[in-house]
């Protein structure tokens, strides 16, 4: 990934992730966060959230190739998931909880 691709990945990630490292870290400790996702054990979204916290806490100069690749994955997930917004009040939905595991709270302005 060249410098321009890394810059774009970081910019897109910054737009997709609207939770701070503390907000996301606190969220990941909740039962609601742990209640969404597929499979036994920790879900992919929950693992992603922990990685997002790490990325948010890492100085840009210390980010590695894998971090930038994850930023792209996060951006894609958030965009796809937002396009599937259910109707009605989403405040206590699995849809919102899943997005929040990926660092985006759709109710946050």
N, C-alpha and C positions, 0 to 999 in steps of 0.2 A: 504494500500500500504506500503510495507516494504522499508527500506533504499535503497536497491539495485534497486527496481522498481522506486523509486523517482529519483535516480541518473540517471538511464537509460532514464526516461521521460525527465529530464532536459537536458541531452546530446543530445538526439534526437531532442528536441525542439530547442536547440542551433544551430543545423545543418539546420533545416527547416526554421527558422526565420533568415533572413539575413538583416533585416532592424533594425536600432536603434530605441529606443523609440521615439526620436525626429523625425526621418524620418517618422515613422509610424503615429505618432500624427499629423504631418503636412499633410501627405497624406489623413488622415481621414477627414480633413476639406475641401477637394477639391470636386468640383461637380462630377468629374470622379469617385471618391470613392463612392459617394452617388448614382451614377447612376446604379450600379450593384447590383444584388441580387433580391430575389423574395419577394412578399408580400407588404402590405401597411406599411408605416412607416419605421423604421430602419431595415435593413436587418440583417440576422444572421451573415453574414461575417463582417459587420460593427460593430456590438456588439462585435464579437470576437476580432476584432482589438483593440477596447478600452480595453478589458480585457488583451490582449497581452501587451499593453503599461503598464498597471498596473503591470503585472508579471515582465516585464523587469526592472521596477523601484523599485521592492520589493527585499530586501535582501533575499538570499536563506533561511536563518533561519526563516524568517517570512512567507514563503509560506505555504498555507493551502492545505488540501487534494483536494479541488475543483480546485485549481490552477494546481496541478499536473495532474488531470484528463483533464483539459482543454489543457494542454501542449500535452497530448496524442492525443486529438481530432485535434489540430492544425497540429501536425506532420502527422497524417493520411490524413487530407484534402490536405495538401501541396503535399504529395507523390502521392495521387490519381490524383490531378489536373495537376501536372507536366506530368504525363503519358498521358494526353489528349492534349498535346500541338498541336495547329493548325500549318499548314505549313505557310511559308511566314513571313513577318514582323509582329511581335506581339506587337510592341511598343504601339499601340493605340487600343488595343483590350479589350473586356470585359473579356476575359480569363486572361490577365495580371492584369487588374484592380481588379478582384476578388481575385487573388492570393495575390496581394498587400494588400488587406483588411485583409488577414490572415497573414501578416508580411513577405511575401516572394516576392521580386522583381526578376523575372526571368532574367532581363537584367543586374542585378547587379553582378559584379564579386567579 
